[in-house]
């Protein structure tokens, strides 16, 4: 039983400096808006841009819409298309109808756009102005199904279709869709003798009952496209038909001044035959934050409440998004002077300035020394280490401390733990991995990280490994998981941050990945051979030289293809080696940025893309410029892991206080202040053991080993399981659980970890034997546990409590127990 002193200490700590740092409500008002100023005269610094930057019209049916955007010196943007004056150098070539340009005659000219005293010229090219473009099922009809929602999962795109009719989800199988429309129930769905009486048409316009309701109106653009196809006898496109190869969304960004402001989008697709096409009316529009930026079916965005949004357009297999920021109307804001230690701060501050958010000041030395020790080596500073740092007057002492910690073996051990989670290093499991193979695998990884071997080098060695799982330990990567499909998904998720699982059965609904991409990448792993050795604990992994994976729809073998890249020449080569050489190289745009994001999330509490292994168009980066630059720097460092870590730890962004400012109180994505983070399971147990002066014993490790040194993912304890140690059954970042739970609190309060360790360590008894005063003992407890001395109020209150108690040793042990049960101890802040 703890004495009454323990709960009193916990109550006192709850009111301490850390306890006074609540997370502010998301709806906290940052700055009171002032009335919007009257429109001012244009200034020379006003920027006017016209999108798209060029106009290409081909055939009589082509058209191109445009948008004019003005950017004020403050960064605010306005859609001024309606106010701009538009003329053409040769008006005989084109016709303007509102915001759309259509062809009249062949030739080249310029569109001249004038606004606020500025002029922008846009080149215009017209070809085949009188020719009619032939109807295309893939280019004209399939987009109608996507735009009107016919082939989504809740309608005919469902696995079993709906009401007896099935389309491929989001149009991943146009040939199959053509067959089901024209041949599956002959004469049922289309009527070539009288196209207007086709069931496809009558249901879409609401002429006959349709579960999905009316999809388009008689005579509109979508109706005409389907009717043209039917009137042409519903042809299937020839193999030579052009296909979309890219897509653009304009304008590339917007900062809107107050609720109700609007910005129209223009979407243009480019095709394999070199042509382009305005597909704004065929694109499907989405937003990830309707409260801040709502978008209608025509691509017009309306500003809402203050915040950020990512507005997306989907067409064919492409999904492209643009960032929108909505600010309070007429918000007055002055950017102060804030530390910029390196490129990280320049890019973080640039985003905060655009958002009109003031960052928190730098944390004090006490907060920094505790934070950086926990993050870099997974331990708390000892009282001597704390004192040495605090008395230093060197102006660069924080940078020097980071350098010192990066050279400690505990840094490598912490990152071996993190990579072991991602690589699923464990014994047993479905594949029955021997403990010897697992330990050799772990030791290989530990050696690479301890010697700071460039990350790309050991990743290449890992993914291209051949040989015995004893003699060449990285081959165990292909022993942990043997299913080709799972290996494919794991490699994409761990090393590129992509969850491509959706593309196994259909084109990804919210990203660029198609089934062709998925099975093309899987083909790199289709020739992995495995055979036993004389030792049944060992397996040999080798290049079998044969074996293909077929596309599940077409049934044809898929050629190996890099994700988002080319089809390499793999004849006579080990496909995995070819893939590994590309994946861990500058040619792969995802590798360096993904690893940078993982490291950032470790030190800042969340990724620039969050979750770190969920990279997709519909889950945008909070600061794309920062992520791009970090990936570029990491590549430029030749994948030197420690240099990347140092960039982050020496930045002002990492060193900010957790205290909020009036403008950043509601911000959770832009790193305007430091996050309060629960310490992960292994590190927390090591900290408890460290401050109490005790030792732990884990299976397979000697007495005194740290929890972060546990190699086997199948080894755990009640404490580690309760606090979220990864089981390593999957590569998902969610395996490590950091959410506080009631079970954790109860275990710390009443379990066999904190209380028994306080008594077992005997630190209180030892200090009393050394004739230290109660005040000195209390200060030592605070320094060991919280990396700060007690405040004067805390010290006086605790000394008074101890003086009134019957047993000073027990009272001081209660203080020790209470301090380690405080939020200030369990969280990094």
C-alpha positions in Angstrom: 0.0 0.0 0.0 1.3 3.4 -0.9 1.0 6.1 1.8 -1.1 9.3 1.4 2.0 11.1 0.2 1.9 9.3 -3.2 -1.5 10.6 -4.4 -0.7 14.1 -3.1 2.5 14.1 -5.2 0.6 13.0 -8.2 -1.9 15.9 -7.6 1.0 18.3 -7.3 2.6 17.1 -10.5 -0.7 17.5 -12.3 -0.5 21.2 -11.6 3.2 21.5 -12.6 4.5 23.1 -15.7 3.8 20.0 -17.8 0.3 19.7 -16.4 -0.5 23.2 -17.5 0.0 22.2 -21.2 -3.4 21.0 -22.3 -4.1 20.4 -26.0 -6.2 23.3 -27.1 -9.6 22.7 -28.6 -9.6 22.4 -32.4 -12.1 25.2 -32.7 -10.0 27.7 -30.7 -10.2 31.1 -32.2 -6.8 32.3 -33.2 -7.2 35.8 -34.3 -10.4 37.8 -34.5 -11.1 38.7 -38.1 -11.5 42.4 -39.1 -13.9 43.7 -41.7 -12.7 43.0 -45.2 -11.0 46.1 -46.8 -12.5 47.6 -49.9 -11.0 46.4 -53.2 -7.7 48.3 -53.6 -6.1 49.5 -56.8 -3.8 47.0 -58.4 -0.2 47.2 -57.3 2.9 46.3 -59.4 3.5 43.2 -57.2 0.1 41.7 -58.1 0.7 38.5 -60.1 -1.8 37.4 -62.8 -1.6 33.9 -64.2 -3.7 32.2 -66.9 -4.3 28.4 -67.0 -3.7 26.3 -68.9 -0.5 28.1 -70.1 -1.3 27.0 -73.7 -4.3 26.1 -75.7 -4.4 23.3 -78.3 -7.6 22.6 -80.2 -8.0 19.7 -82.6 -11.2 18.8 -84.5 -14.5 20.5 -84.4 -15.6 19.0 -81.2 -12.7 20.2 -79.1 -12.9 22.9 -76.6 -10.7 24.4 -73.8 -11.9 26.2 -70.7 -9.5 28.6 -69.0 -9.2 30.3 -65.6 -7.4 33.6 -64.6 -6.0 33.8 -61.1 -4.6 36.9 -59.4 -2.2 36.5 -56.5 -1.8 39.5 -54.1 1.5 40.4 -52.4 0.0 38.8 -49.2 -0.3 35.5 -50.9 -4.1 35.6 -51.2 -5.5 34.5 -54.5 -8.6 35.4 -56.4 -10.4 33.9 -59.4 -10.7 37.0 -61.7 -11.7 35.1 -64.9 -15.0 37.0 -65.1 -13.3 40.4 -64.6 -10.4 39.9 -67.0 -10.5 41.2 -70.6 -9.9 38.5 -73.2 -9.0 39.2 -76.8 -7.4 37.2 -79.6 -4.7 38.4 -82.0 -6.5 36.6 -84.8 -10.2 36.2 -83.8 -11.0 34.4 -87.0 -9.4 31.2 -85.7 -11.4 30.6 -82.5 -14.7 31.4 -80.8 -15.2 32.3 -77.2 -18.3 31.2 -75.3 -18.0 32.3 -71.7 -14.9 30.6 -70.2 -14.6 28.1 -73.1 -12.6 28.4 -76.4 -13.7 26.4 -79.5 -12.1 26.1 -82.9 -13.2 27.9 -86.1 -10.2 27.6 -88.5 -6.7 26.1 -88.6 -3.8 28.2 -87.5 -1.9 29.7 -84.6 -2.7 32.9 -82.6 -2.5 34.2 -79.1 -5.1 34.8 -76.4 -4.4 38.1 -74.7 -5.7 38.4 -71.1 -5.6 41.8 -69.4 -6.3 42.5 -65.7 -5.3 45.2 -63.3 -3.0 46.8 -65.7 -1.2 43.5 -66.5 -1.2 41.4 -69.6 -0.7 37.7 -70.1 -0.4 36.1 -73.6 -1.4 32.5 -74.1 -0.4 30.6 -77.3 -3.3 29.1 -79.2 -3.0 26.4 -81.8 -5.9 25.1 -83.9 -5.7 22.0 -86.2 -8.4 20.1 -88.1 -11.0 22.6 -87.1 -13.6 21.3 -89.5 -13.0 17.6 -89.0 -15.3 15.5 -86.7 -13.5 13.4 -84.1 -14.7 9.8 -84.3 -16.6 8.5 -81.2 -14.6 6.3 -78.8 -16.0 3.9 -76.2 -12.9 4.2 -74.0 -12.3 8.0 -74.4 -15.9 9.2 -74.5 -18.3 6.7 -73.0 -16.3 5.2 -70.2 -15.6 8.7 -68.7 -19.3 9.3 -68.5 -19.8 6.1 -66.4 -17.1 7.4 -64.0 -18.4 11.0 -63.8 -22.0 10.0 -63.2 -21.1 7.3 -60.6 -22.3 4.3 -62.6 -19.1 2.2 -62.0 -18.5 3.1 -58.3 -18.5 0.4 -55.6 -22.0 1.4 -54.4 -23.5 1.0 -57.9 -22.8 -1.2 -60.9 -19.1 -1.2 -60.0 -19.8 -3.6 -57.0 -18.2 -7.0 -57.2 -21.6 -8.6 -58.1 -22.9 -5.5 -59.9 -26.4 -4.1 -59.1 -29.8 -5.0 -60.4 -28.3 -7.6 -62.7 -25.8 -5.4 -64.4 -22.1 -5.1 -63.6 -19.4 -2.7 -64.7 -15.7 -2.9 -63.7 -14.9 -0.8 -60.7 -13.9 2.7 -61.8 -13.5 1.3 -65.3 -10.4 -0.9 -64.9 -11.7 -3.3 -67.6 -13.2 -1.3 -70.5 -13.2 -4.3 -72.9 -15.2 -6.4 -70.3 -17.6 -3.5 -69.8 -18.1 -3.2 -73.6 -18.9 -6.9 -73.8 -21.4 -6.7 -70.9 -23.2 -3.8 -72.5 -23.3 -5.2 -76.0 -23.2 -9.0 -75.8 -24.0 -10.3 -72.3 -27.8 -9.9 -72.8 -28.2 -9.3 -76.5 -30.8 -6.6 -77.2 -31.5 -6.1 -73.5 -29.3 -3.1 -72.7 -28.8 -1.3 -76.0 -31.1 -1.0 -79.0 -29.1 -0.2 -82.2 -32.2 0.1 -84.3 -33.6 2.9 -82.1 -30.7 4.1 -79.8 -33.0 6.5 -77.9 -35.0 3.5 -76.6 -31.9 1.7 -75.3 -32.4 0.7 -71.7 -28.9 2.3 -71.1 -30.3 5.6 -72.2 -33.8 5.4 -70.7 -32.6 4.5 -67.2 -29.9 7.2 -67.3 -32.3 10.0 -68.1 -34.9 8.7 -65.7 -37.5 7.8 -68.4 -37.9 4.3 -66.8 -37.4 3.4 -63.1 -33.7 3.3 -62.1 -32.4 2.5 -58.6 -29.6 4.9 -59.1 -31.9 7.7 -60.2 -31.4 10.1 -63.1 -27.8 10.3 -64.2 -27.9 12.9 -66.9 -30.4 15.0 -68.9 -31.7 14.4 -72.3 -29.6 16.4 -74.8 -26.7 17.2 -72.5 -23.0 16.4 -73.1 -23.2 13.0 -71.5 -26.4 12.0 -73.3 -24.9 13.1 -76.6 -21.7 11.1 -76.1 -23.5 7.8 -75.3 -26.0 8.4 -78.2 -23.2 9.1 -80.7 -21.7 5.8 -79.7 -25.0 3.9 -80.0 -25.8 5.5 -83.4 -22.3 4.4 -84.6 -23.4 0.8 -83.7 -21.6 0.7 -80.4 -18.1 0.0 -81.7 -15.3 -1.3 -79.7 -12.1 0.8 -80.0 -9.3 -0.5 -82.2 -6.1 -1.4 -80.4 -4.4 1.8 -81.7 -6.8 4.1 -80.0 -5.0 6.8 -78.0 -4.9 6.5 -74.2 -4.5 9.1 -71.4 -0.8 9.3 -70.3 -1.0 12.3 -67.8 -3.4 14.9 -66.4 -3.1 18.5 -65.1 -5.2 20.4 -62.7 -5.2 24.2 -62.7 -4.6 26.4 -60.9 -1.9 24.6 -58.9 -3.0 26.1 -55.5 -5.2 28.7 -54.0 -5.4 30.8 -50.8 -9.0 32.1 -50.4 -9.9 35.2 -48.4 -12.9 34.3 -46.4 -16.1 32.2 -46.5 -17.9 32.2 -49.8 -14.9 33.0 -52.0 -14.8 30.8 -55.1 -12.1 29.3 -57.4 -12.9 27.3 -60.5 -10.7 24.4 -61.6 -9.7 23.3 -65.1 -8.6 19.7 -65.8 -6.7 18.7 -68.9 -5.6 15.3 -70.0 -2.8 14.4 -72.3 -2.8 11.4 -74.6 -0.4 8.9 -76.1 -0.9 10.4 -79.6 0.4 13.8 -78.5 -3.0 15.5 -78.2 -4.6 17.0 -75.1 -8.2 17.5 -74.1 -10.2 19.5 -71.6 -11.8 16.9 -69.4 -13.2 19.2 -66.7 -16.7 18.2 -67.5 -15.7 14.5 -67.3 -13.6 14.5 -64.2 -14.9 13.4 -60.8 -14.1 16.0 -58.1 -13.4 15.2 -54.4 -12.2 17.2 -51.4 -10.7 15.9 -48.2 -12.2 18.8 -46.1 -15.6 20.0 -47.2 -15.7 22.3 -44.2 -12.9 24.4 -45.6 -13.2 23.9 -49.4 -16.3 22.4 -50.9 -16.3 21.5 -54.6 -19.2 21.0 -56.9 -19.6 18.7 -59.9 -18.4 21.4 -62.3 -15.1 21.9 -60.5 -16.0 25.1 -58.7 -14.5 25.4 -55.2 -16.3 27.4 -52.5 -14.4 28.5 -49.4 -15.8 27.6 -45.9 -14.3 27.8 -42.5 -10.6 28.5 -41.8 -8.5 25.5 -42.7 -6.7 23.5 -45.3 -8.1 21.2 -47.9 -6.8 19.0 -50.7 -9.1 19.2 -53.7 -8.8 16.3 -56.2 -9.9 15.5 -59.7 -10.1 12.0 -61.0 -10.1 11.0 -64.7 -9.3 7.7 -66.2 -6.6 6.2 -64.0 -5.3 9.5 -62.7 -6.1 11.4 -59.5 -4.4 14.8 -59.1 -4.9 17.1 -56.2 -4.2 20.8 -55.5 -3.9 22.4 -52.0 -6.5 25.0 -50.9 -6.2 27.3 -47.9 -9.1 29.2 -46.5 -8.5 32.2 -44.2 -10.9 34.4 -42.2 -12.1 37.3 -44.2 -9.7 40.2 -44.0 -7.4 38.5 -41.5 -4.6 40.9 -40.3 -1.4 39.1 -39.7 2.3 40.2 -39.2 5.0 37.6 -39.4 7.5 38.0 -36.7 11.2 37.0 -36.5 11.6 33.3 -36.0 14.6 31.0 -35.9 15.7 29.3 -39.1 18.5 27.0 -38.4 18.5 25.2 -41.8 16.4 24.4 -44.8 13.9 22.5 -42.7 12.9 25.8 -40.9 12.8 27.8 -44.1 10.2 25.5 -45.6 8.2 24.9 -42.4 8.1 28.7 -41.8 7.1 29.4 -45.4 4.1 27.2 -45.0 3.2 28.7 -41.6 3.5 32.2 -43.0 1.1 31.2 -45.8 -1.4 29.9 -43.2 -1.0 33.0 -41.0 0.2 30.8 -38.1 2.8 32.0 -35.6 5.1 29.2 -34.5 5.9 28.6 -30.8 9.2 29.7 -29.4 12.1 27.3 -28.9 11.9 25.1 -25.8 14.3 25.7 -22.9 17.4 23.7 -22.4 15.7 21.4 -19.8 13.0 20.4 -22.3 15.5 20.0 -25.1 18.0 17.8 -23.3 15.3 15.3 -22.2 13.6 15.3 -25.6 16.7 14.7 -27.6 18.0 12.0 -25.4 14.7 10.1 -25.6 14.4 10.5 -29.3 18.0 9.8 -30.4 19.1 7.1 -28.0 15.9 6.0 -26.1 17.3 6.9 -22.7 17.0 9.8 -20.2 20.0 11.9 -19.5 21.7 11.0 -16.2 22.0 13.8 -13.6 25.6 14.3 -14.6 24.8 14.4 -18.3 22.0 16.9 -17.5 24.3 19.1 -15.5 27.1 19.0 -18.1 24.7 20.3 -20.7 23.0 22.9 -18.6 26.3 24.6 -17.4 27.7 24.8 -21.0 27.7 28.3 -22.4 28.6 27.3 -25.9 26.3 28.8 -28.5 26.1 25.6 -30.5 25.8 23.2 -27.5 22.5 21.7 -28.9 24.2 20.8 -32.1 27.2 19.3 -30.3 24.9 17.2 -28.1 23.1 15.9 -31.2 26.5 14.9 -32.7 27.5 13.2 -29.4 24.3 11.2 -29.2 24.4 10.1 -32.9 27.8 8.4 -32.1 26.5 6.4 -29.2 25.7 2.7 -29.7 22.2 3.3 -28.3 21.3 5.3 -31.4 21.9 2.3 -33.6 20.0 0.0 -31.2 17.0 2.2 -31.3 16.9 2.2 -35.1 17.6 -1.5 -35.4 14.4 -1.9 -33.3 12.4 0.3 -35.7 13.7 -1.4 -38.8 13.2 -4.8 -37.2 9.5 -3.9 -36.8 9.3 -3.0 -40.5 11.1 -6.1 -41.7 9.1 -8.3 -39.3 12.2 -9.9 -37.7 10.8 -12.7 -35.5 11.2 -16.5 -35.0 8.4 -19.0 -35.5 5.4 -17.6 -37.3 3.6 -19.3 -40.2 6.9 -19.9 -42.0 8.6 -21.4 -38.8 11.7 -19.3 -38.9 14.4 -20.7 -36.7 15.8 -18.7 -33.8 19.3 -19.0 -35.2 18.2 -17.6 -38.6 16.3 -14.8 -36.9 19.3 -13.8 -34.7 21.7 -13.9 -37.7 19.2 -11.6 -39.6 19.0 -9.2 -36.7 22.8 -9.1 -36.2 23.3 -8.4 -39.9 20.9 -5.4 -39.7 22.5 -4.2 -36.5 25.9 -4.2 -38.1 24.7 -2.2 -41.1 23.1 0.5 -39.0 25.8 0.6 -36.3 28.4 1.3 -39.1 26.1 3.8 -40.7 26.2 1.9 -44.0 24.3 4.1 -46.6 20.7 3.0 -46.4 20.4 2.4 -50.2 23.3 0.0 -50.0 21.9 -2.3 -47.4 18.4 -2.1 -48.8 19.8 -3.3 -52.2 21.6 -6.1 -50.5 18.5 -7.1 -48.6 16.0 -7.1 -51.6 18.5 -8.8 -54.0 19.8 -11.4 -51.5 20.5 -15.0 -52.6 22.0 -17.9 -50.6 21.4 -19.7 -47.4 19.5 -18.0 -44.5 22.5 -18.8 -42.3 25.3 -17.8 -44.6 23.6 -14.8 -46.1 21.2 -13.5 -43.4 19.3 -10.9 -45.5 17.8 -13.8 -47.4 15.6 -14.2 -44.4 13.5 -11.4 -45.8 12.1 -13.9 -48.3 11.7 -16.5 -45.5 9.5 -14.3 -43.3 7.0 -14.0 -46.2 6.9 -16.4 -49.1 3.7 -15.3 -50.9 4.5 -13.4 -54.0 1.5 -11.0 -53.5 2.4 -10.3 -49.9 6.1 -9.7 -50.7 5.1 -7.3 -53.4 2.8 -5.3 -51.1 5.4 -5.3 -48.3 8.2 -4.0 -50.4 5.9 -1.2 -51.7 4.7 -0.3 -48.3 8.0 -0.4 -46.4 10.3 1.1 -48.9 8.0 3.5 -50.8 5.2 4.1 -48.3 2.5 2.8 -50.6 -0.4 0.6 -49.7 -1.1 -0.8 -53.2 -3.3 -3.6 -52.0 -6.4 -2.1 -53.7 -4.9 -2.5 -57.1 -4.8 -6.3 -56.7 -8.4 -6.6 -57.8 -9.2 -3.3 -59.5 -7.6 0.1 -60.3 -6.9 2.0 -57.1 -9.9 4.3 -56.5 -7.9 7.2 -54.9 -4.4 6.8 -56.4 -2.7 6.3 -59.8 -2.0 2.6 -59.4 -3.7 0.2 -61.8 -3.9 -3.5 -61.9 -1.2 -3.4 -64.6 1.1 -1.5 -62.2 0.4 -4.0 -59.4 1.1 -7.2 -61.3 3.9 -5.6 -63.3 5.7 -4.9 -60.0 4.7 -8.3 -58.6 6.5 -9.9 -61.6 9.9 -8.9 -60.0 9.2 -11.5 -57.3 7.7 -14.3 -59.4 11.0 -16.2 -59.9 12.1 -16.6 -56.3 13.3 -20.1 -55.7 13.6 -21.8 -52.3 15.1 -25.1 -51.3 16.0 -26.8 -48.0 19.5 -27.7 -46.8 20.9 -30.5 -44.7 20.0 -28.4 -41.6 16.2 -28.2 -41.5 16.5 -24.8 -39.8 18.1 -23.2 -42.9 16.6 -22.4 -46.3 18.3 -21.4 -49.5 16.8 -18.5 -51.5 17.9 -18.3 -55.2 16.9 -17.0 -58.6 14.9 -19.7 -60.2 15.1 -18.1 -63.6 11.6 -19.0 -64.5 8.0 -18.3 -63.4 5.5 -15.6 -64.4 2.5 -13.9 -62.8 -0.6 -13.5 -64.9 -2.9 -10.5 -65.1 -6.2 -11.9 -63.5 -8.4 -10.2 -66.1 -6.5 -10.8 -69.3 -4.8 -14.0 -68.2 -1.5 -12.9 -69.8 1.9 -12.9 -68.2 2.9 -9.5 -67.0 6.3 -8.0 -67.8 8.2 -6.6 -64.8 7.6 -2.9 -64.5 8.8 -0.4 -61.9 6.0 1.3 -59.9 5.5 4.6 -61.7 8.5 3.8 -63.9 9.7 1.9 -67.0 9.8 -1.7 -68.0 13.4 -2.7 -67.6 15.3 -5.3 -69.6 15.4 -8.4 -67.3 16.4 -11.0 -69.8 19.0 -13.3 -68.2 19.0 -11.2 -65.0 17.8 -11.7 -61.5 14.7 -9.7 -61.4 14.9 -8.8 -57.8 18.4 -7.4 -58.2 17.2 -5.2 -61.1 14.2 -4.1 -59.0 16.4 -3.4 -55.9 18.9 -1.4 -57.9 16.1 0.9 -59.1 14.2 1.0 -55.9 17.1 2.3 -53.7 18.3 4.8 -56.3 17.6 8.4 -57.3 15.6 7.1 -60.3 12.9 6.0 -57.8 11.2 9.3 -56.6 9.6 7.6 -53.6 12.4 5.9 -51.8 14.3 8.8 -50.3 11.2 10.8 -49.5 9.6 7.8 -47.8 12.5 7.2 -45.5 12.8 10.9 -44.8 9.1 10.8 -43.8 9.6 7.9 -41.5 12.5 9.6 -39.7 10.5 12.9 -39.5 7.6 11.1 -37.9 9.8 9.5 -35.2 11.1 12.9 -34.1 8.1 15.1 -34.7 5.3 12.7 -33.6 3.6 12.4 -37.1 4.7 12.2 -40.6 4.6 15.0 -43.2 2.5 12.3 -44.9 0.6 10.6 -42.1 0.4 7.6 -41.7 3.9 7.2 -43.0 3.0 4.1 -45.0 -0.1 5.5 -46.6 1.3 7.6 -49.4 -1.4 8.4 -51.9 -2.9 11.3 -53.8 -5.9 11.5 -51.4 -3.6 11.5 -48.4 -1.5 14.6 -49.3 1.7 15.8 -47.5 1.1 18.7 -45.1 4.2 20.3 -46.6 5.1 18.8 -50.0 8.0 21.2 -50.5 9.6 20.1 -47.3 9.2 16.4 -48.1 10.7 16.9 -51.5 13.7 18.8 -50.2 14.4 16.2 -47.5 14.3 13.5 -50.1 16.6 15.5 -52.3 19.0 16.2 -49.4 19.0 12.5 -48.3 19.9 11.5 -51.8 22.6 14.1 -52.0 24.0 12.8 -48.7 24.5 9.5 -50.5 21.8 8.1 -48.1 23.8 8.9 -45.0 21.2 8.3 -42.3 22.9 10.2 -39.5 23.1 13.4 -41.6 19.3 13.3 -42.2 18.7 12.8 -38.4 21.0 15.7 -37.6 19.1 18.0 -40.1 15.9 17.3 -38.2 17.3 17.5 -34.6 19.1 20.7 -35.1 16.1 22.5 -36.7 14.0 25.0 -34.8 11.0 23.0 -35.9 12.1 20.1 -33.8 13.2 22.3 -30.9 9.9 24.2 -30.5 8.1 24.4 -27.2 4.9 22.4 -26.7 3.2 25.6 -25.5 0.8 27.0 -28.1 0.5 30.6 -29.4 -2.8 32.3 -30.1 -2.6 31.5 -33.8 -1.3 27.9 -33.6 -3.6 26.6 -30.9 -5.7 24.6 -33.3 -3.0 23.5 -35.7 -2.0 19.8 -35.7 -0.4 19.3 -39.1 2.1 22.0 -39.8 4.6 21.6 -36.9 4.0 25.1 -35.4 4.7 23.7 -32.0 6.2 20.5 -30.5 3.8 17.5 -30.0 3.4 15.8 -26.7 4.1 12.1 -27.4 3.8 9.0 -25.3 7.0 7.1 -25.1 7.0 3.8 -27.0 6.9 0.6 -24.9 10.5 -0.6 -25.1 11.9 2.9 -24.4 9.5 3.5 -21.5 10.5 0.3 -19.8 14.2 1.1 -20.3 13.6 4.5 -18.8 11.9 3.0 -15.7 14.7 0.6 -15.3 17.4 3.3 -15.8 16.0 5.8 -13.3 15.4 3.1 -10.6 18.9 1.6 -11.1 17.6 -1.9 -11.7 18.2 -4.6 -14.4 15.8 -6.6 -16.6 16.0 -10.1 -17.9 14.5 -10.9 -21.3 14.4 -14.3 -23.0 17.6 -15.0 -24.9 19.4 -11.9 -23.5 21.8 -11.5 -20.5 20.7 -9.9 -17.3 20.8 -6.1 -17.7 19.9 -6.0 -21.4 17.7 -3.2 -22.6 14.2 -3.8 -24.0 15.2 -2.2 -27.3 17.8 -4.9 -27.7 15.2 -7.6 -27.9 15.8 -9.1 -31.4 12.8 -11.5 -31.6 9.4 -10.0 -32.4 7.8 -13.0 -30.8 9.4 -12.2 -27.4 7.5 -9.9 -25.2 6.5 -9.2 -21.6 3.2 -8.2 -20.0 4.5 -4.6 -19.8 5.6 -4.4 -23.4 2.4 -6.0 -24.7 0.3 -3.6 -22.6 2.2 -0.6 -23.9 1.9 -1.6 -27.5 5.1 -3.4 -28.6 4.8 -4.5 -32.2 4.1 -8.2 -32.8 5.7 -7.9 -36.3 2.9 -9.9 -37.9 2.5 -7.2 -40.5 4.6 -4.3 -41.9 1.9 -1.7 -41.0 3.1 1.3 -39.0 0.0 0.8 -36.8 1.7 -2.3 -35.3 3.4 0.1 -32.8 0.6 1.4 -30.6 1.2 4.7 -28.7 -2.4 5.4 -27.6 -2.7 5.7 -23.8 -5.1 3.1 -22.3 -6.6 2.4 -18.9 -4.7 -0.9 -18.7 -1.4 1.0 -19.0 -2.4 3.4 -16.2 -3.5 0.6 -13.9 -0.3 -1.4 -14.5 1.9 1.6 -13.7 -0.1 2.3 -10.5 -0.5 -1.2 -9.2 1.5 -3.6 -11.4 4.9 -5.2 -10.8 7.0 -2.7 -12.7 7.2 0.7 -11.1 6.6 0.0 -7.4 8.8 -3.1 -7.1 11.6 -1.5 -9.1 11.7 1.5 -6.8 12.2 -0.8 -3.8 14.5 -3.2 -5.7 16.8 -0.4 -6.9 17.4 0.8 -3.3 18.3 4.3 -4.5 16.4 6.0 -1.7 18.0 4.0 1.0 21.4 4.5 -0.4 21.0 8.3 -0.6 19.7 8.4 3.0 22.7 6.3 4.1 24.9 8.9 2.4 23.3 11.5 4.7 21.6 13.4 1.9 18.9 15.8 3.0 15.3 15.2 2.0 15.5 18.1 -0.4 18.6 16.6 -2.1 16.9 13.3 -2.5 13.8 14.9 -4.0 16.0 16.9 -6.4 17.8 13.7 -7.5 14.5 12.0 -8.1 13.3 14.8 -10.3 16.6 15.0 -12.2 16.7 11.3 -12.9 13.0 11.1 -13.9 12.1 14.4 -15.4 15.4 16.0 -16.3 14.7 19.1 -14.3 14.9 20.1 -10.6 11.7 20.5 -8.7 10.2 23.9 -8.5 10.6 25.7 -5.2 6.9 25.1 -4.5 7.2 21.4 -5.3 10.2 21.0 -3.1 8.7 22.9 -0.1 5.4 21.0 -0.3 7.1 17.6 -0.6 9.5 18.3 2.3 6.6 19.3 4.5 4.8 16.0 3.6 7.8 13.9 4.3 8.5 15.7 7.6 4.9 15.0 8.8 5.3 11.3 7.9 6.4 8.5 10.1 8.9 6.8 7.8 11.0 9.2 5.6 12.4 6.3 3.5 8.9 5.1 2.6 7.7 8.6 2.0 10.5 9.3 -0.4 9.9 6.0 -2.2 6.3 7.2 -2.6 7.5 10.4 -4.1 9.7 8.4 -6.5 6.8 6.2 -7.4 4.4 9.1 -7.9 6.9 11.0 -10.1 7.2 8.0 -12.4 3.4 7.7 -12.6 3.1 11.3 -13.8 2.3 12.3 -17.3 5.5 14.3 -17.4 7.5 11.1 -17.0 5.5 8.9 -19.5 5.4 11.5 -22.3 8.1 13.1 -24.4 7.4 16.8 -24.5 
